[in-house]
Amino acid sequence: MNSIAIGAIVFVCTFAGAMIGMYASSRLPDHHLSPASTAVIRLAMAFVVALATLVISLMIASARTSFATKDAEYRRGAADLILLDRAMAHYGPETKNTRDLLRRVAEAKLREFWPEDSTSREQIRPIEIGIGIEKIEDEVRALEPKDNAQRSLQARALQISADIETLTWLLAEQRGSEIRWPTLVVLVFWLTIIFVSFGFSAPRNATVVVTLFVCSLSIAGGMYLLVQLDEPYYSGYIKVSSAPLRAAIDQLGR
């Protein structure tokens, strides 16, 4: 979902609606603008405003919860990378190649989510990272522990690698926005008719036009930020920080 396009659509619809309302009010007969008529319009628009406010509040709460959940999952995954590397390090030198593979997989994840923070511009697909995690699991499973300590470390490494694999595919499935088009279309329609009512009852002067322009721009900016907040990994300016993963990569192999 393109956040810039959505913001532009909201701005055009709301400001154009206000201008249409101002134009319509200048063309309608006087009895359409009587106090009784404008009172009914205000009551009807108050109901629409309440609905739009409720939907926007729910969308903001949903986007904020989604962002916090994805950020927590990602930080847990970064911690699991370090725990897996330390478990293999304590197992013994025979896990060196597997630890090197783990580092390459972590660097691939960094290039996938934050290409601007990586020195490589190679395009990585989620399936390639998933296969890398599966190979790590296979190599850990193929280890032949010599004592109870190594058996315990092998079991721990397998559990952590399974958690990382689950999280990898979960993040791959979370691509895109959770905001649905029908909800967005209805919301834009409500905002448009609200601004039509603003223009319908507003006097025609430059101050009112500038005020409606700024309000439309503000609402468009809010919708832009809302969509950005709902897509914290793959696009946009509001993203989870790459710092935990970069810190985890620095610890791998030590």
C-alpha positions as CSV (number, residue, x, y, z in Angstrom):
1,M,0.0,0.0,0.0
2,N,1.7,3.2,-1.2
3,S,1.5,5.7,1.7
4,I,2.3,8.7,-0.5
5,A,-0.4,7.9,-3.0
6,I,-2.9,7.4,-0.2
7,G,-2.0,10.8,1.4
8,A,-2.3,12.5,-2.0
9,I,-5.7,10.9,-2.6
10,V,-7.0,12.0,0.8
11,F,-5.7,15.5,0.3
12,V,-7.3,15.8,-3.2
13,C,-10.6,14.4,-2.1
14,T,-11.0,16.5,1.0
15,F,-9.8,19.8,-0.5
16,A,-11.8,19.3,-3.7
17,G,-14.8,18.4,-1.6
18,A,-14.5,21.7,0.3
19,M,-14.2,23.7,-3.0
20,I,-17.2,21.8,-4.4
21,G,-19.2,22.6,-1.3
22,M,-18.3,26.3,-1.6
23,Y,-19.3,26.4,-5.3
24,A,-22.6,24.5,-4.7
25,S,-23.6,26.9,-1.9
26,S,-23.2,29.9,-4.3
27,R,-25.5,28.2,-6.9
28,L,-28.3,26.9,-4.7
29,P,-31.5,28.8,-4.1
30,D,-31.8,30.7,-0.9
31,H,-34.3,28.4,0.7
32,H,-31.7,25.6,0.5
33,L,-29.5,27.7,2.8
34,S,-32.2,28.5,5.4
35,P,-31.4,28.1,9.1
36,A,-33.5,24.9,9.3
37,S,-31.7,23.4,6.3
38,T,-28.2,24.2,7.7
39,A,-29.2,22.9,11.1
40,V,-30.1,19.5,9.6
41,I,-26.9,19.4,7.6
42,R,-24.9,20.1,10.8
43,L,-26.6,17.3,12.7
44,A,-26.1,14.8,9.9
45,M,-22.4,15.8,9.5
46,A,-21.9,15.5,13.3
47,F,-23.0,11.9,13.0
48,V,-20.6,11.3,10.1
49,V,-17.8,13.1,12.0
50,A,-18.3,10.8,15.0
51,L,-18.1,7.7,12.8
52,A,-15.0,8.9,11.1
53,T,-13.4,9.8,14.4
54,L,-14.2,6.3,15.8
55,V,-12.8,4.5,12.7
56,I,-9.6,6.6,12.7
57,S,-9.1,6.0,16.4
58,L,-9.4,2.2,15.8
59,M,-7.0,2.3,12.9
60,I,-4.4,4.2,14.9
61,A,-4.7,1.8,17.8
62,S,-4.4,-1.2,15.4
63,A,-1.4,0.3,13.6
64,R,0.3,1.1,16.9
65,T,-0.3,-2.4,18.3
66,S,0.9,-3.9,15.0
67,F,4.1,-1.8,15.1
68,A,4.8,-2.7,18.7
69,T,4.2,-6.4,18.1
70,K,6.5,-6.6,15.0
71,D,9.2,-4.6,16.8
72,A,9.1,-7.0,19.8
73,E,9.2,-10.0,17.5
74,Y,12.2,-8.6,15.6
75,R,14.1,-7.8,18.8
76,R,13.4,-11.3,20.2
77,G,14.8,-12.7,16.9
78,A,18.0,-10.6,17.3
79,A,18.5,-11.9,20.8
80,D,17.9,-15.5,19.7
81,L,20.7,-15.1,17.1
82,I,23.1,-14.3,19.9
83,L,21.9,-17.1,22.1
84,L,22.2,-19.6,19.2
85,D,25.7,-18.5,18.4
86,R,26.7,-18.7,22.1
87,A,25.2,-22.2,22.5
88,M,27.2,-23.4,19.4
89,A,30.4,-21.6,20.7
90,H,30.1,-23.5,24.0
91,Y,29.5,-26.8,22.1
92,G,33.0,-26.7,20.6
93,P,35.1,-25.7,17.6
94,E,33.3,-28.2,15.3
95,T,30.4,-25.7,15.0
96,K,32.6,-22.9,13.5
97,N,31.2,-23.4,9.9
98,T,27.7,-23.4,11.3
99,R,28.4,-20.2,13.2
100,D,29.8,-18.6,10.1
101,L,26.6,-19.6,8.2
102,L,24.5,-18.0,11.0
103,R,26.4,-14.7,10.6
104,R,25.7,-14.8,6.8
105,V,22.0,-15.4,7.4
106,A,21.9,-12.5,9.8
107,E,23.6,-10.2,7.4
108,A,21.1,-11.3,4.7
109,K,18.3,-10.4,7.0
110,L,19.8,-7.0,7.5
111,R,20.1,-6.5,3.7
112,E,16.5,-7.6,3.3
113,F,14.9,-5.2,5.8
114,W,17.5,-2.3,5.8
115,P,19.4,-2.3,2.5
116,E,20.6,1.3,3.3
117,D,22.4,0.0,6.4
118,S,24.3,-2.7,4.5
119,T,27.4,-2.4,2.4
120,S,26.0,-5.0,-0.1
121,R,23.1,-4.2,-2.4
122,E,22.4,-7.8,-3.2
123,Q,18.7,-8.5,-3.3
124,I,17.7,-11.2,-0.8
125,R,14.4,-13.1,-0.8
126,P,12.8,-14.3,2.5
127,I,12.8,-17.9,1.2
128,E,16.6,-17.8,0.8
129,I,16.9,-16.7,4.4
130,G,14.5,-19.4,5.5
131,I,16.5,-22.1,3.7
132,G,19.7,-20.8,5.4
133,I,18.1,-21.3,8.8
134,E,17.0,-24.8,7.8
135,K,20.5,-25.6,6.8
136,I,21.8,-24.4,10.2
137,E,19.2,-26.7,11.9
138,D,20.4,-29.6,9.8
139,E,24.0,-29.0,10.7
140,V,23.2,-28.7,14.4
141,R,21.2,-31.9,14.2
142,A,24.1,-33.7,12.5
143,L,26.4,-33.0,15.4
144,E,27.6,-36.0,17.4
145,P,27.7,-34.9,21.1
146,K,30.3,-36.7,23.2
147,D,28.9,-36.0,26.7
148,N,25.8,-34.7,28.5
149,A,26.9,-31.1,28.3
150,Q,27.1,-31.2,24.5
151,R,23.8,-33.0,24.2
152,S,22.2,-30.3,26.3
153,L,23.8,-27.6,24.2
154,Q,22.7,-29.4,21.0
155,A,19.1,-29.6,22.2
156,R,19.2,-25.9,23.2
157,A,20.6,-24.9,19.8
158,L,17.9,-26.9,18.0
159,Q,15.2,-25.2,20.0
160,I,16.5,-21.7,19.4
161,S,17.1,-22.3,15.7
162,A,13.5,-23.6,15.4
163,D,12.3,-20.4,17.1
164,I,14.3,-18.3,14.6
165,E,12.9,-20.3,11.7
166,T,9.4,-19.7,12.9
167,L,10.0,-16.0,13.3
168,T,11.6,-15.8,9.9
169,W,8.6,-17.1,8.1
170,L,6.3,-15.1,10.3
171,L,8.0,-11.9,9.3
172,A,7.8,-13.0,5.7
173,E,4.1,-13.4,6.0
174,Q,3.7,-10.0,7.6
175,R,4.6,-8.1,4.4
176,G,2.3,-5.3,3.5
177,S,-0.3,-3.3,5.4
178,E,-3.1,-4.7,7.6
179,I,-5.3,-1.7,6.6
180,R,-7.9,-3.0,4.2
181,W,-9.0,-1.1,1.1
182,P,-12.8,-1.2,1.8
183,T,-12.2,0.5,5.2
184,L,-9.9,3.1,3.6
185,V,-12.3,3.8,0.8
186,V,-15.3,4.3,3.2
187,L,-13.1,6.5,5.4
188,V,-12.0,8.8,2.5
189,F,-15.7,9.0,1.4
190,W,-16.7,10.2,4.9
191,L,-13.9,12.7,5.1
192,T,-14.8,14.0,1.7
193,I,-18.4,14.7,2.5
194,I,-17.4,16.2,5.8
195,F,-15.3,18.7,3.9
196,V,-18.1,19.3,1.4
197,S,-20.3,20.3,4.4
198,F,-17.5,22.7,5.6
199,G,-17.4,24.4,2.2
200,F,-21.1,24.4,1.9
201,S,-21.5,26.6,5.1
202,A,-18.2,28.6,4.8
203,P,-18.0,32.1,3.5
204,R,-16.1,32.5,0.2
205,N,-12.8,34.3,1.0
206,A,-9.1,33.6,0.9
207,T,-8.7,33.0,4.7
208,V,-11.3,30.2,4.6
209,V,-9.8,28.6,1.5
210,V,-6.3,28.6,3.1
211,T,-7.7,27.2,6.3
212,L,-9.4,24.3,4.5
213,F,-6.3,23.7,2.4
214,V,-4.2,23.4,5.6
215,C,-6.8,21.1,7.2
216,S,-6.8,18.9,4.2
217,L,-3.1,18.7,4.1
218,S,-3.0,17.9,7.8
219,I,-5.5,15.0,7.4
220,A,-3.5,13.7,4.4
221,G,-0.3,13.8,6.5
222,G,-2.0,11.9,9.3
223,M,-3.2,9.2,6.9
224,Y,0.3,9.0,5.4
225,L,1.8,8.5,8.8
226,L,-0.9,5.9,9.7
227,V,0.0,3.7,6.7
228,Q,3.7,4.1,7.3
229,L,3.2,3.0,10.9
230,D,1.5,-0.1,9.7
231,E,4.4,-1.2,7.4
232,P,7.5,-1.0,9.7
233,Y,9.8,-3.3,7.8
234,Y,10.0,-3.0,4.0
235,S,9.2,0.5,3.0
236,G,8.8,4.1,4.2
237,Y,10.4,6.3,6.8
238,I,8.8,4.9,10.0
239,K,10.6,1.6,10.5
240,V,11.8,-0.4,13.3
241,S,15.4,0.3,14.2
242,S,18.1,-1.9,12.7
243,A,20.4,-1.3,15.7
244,P,19.4,-4.6,17.6
245,L,20.2,-6.7,14.5
246,R,23.5,-4.8,13.8
247,A,24.5,-5.3,17.5
248,A,23.7,-9.0,17.2
249,I,25.8,-9.4,14.1
250,D,28.7,-7.7,15.9
251,Q,28.5,-10.4,18.6
252,L,28.3,-13.4,16.3
253,G,31.4,-15.4,15.9
254,R,33.1,-14.1,19.0
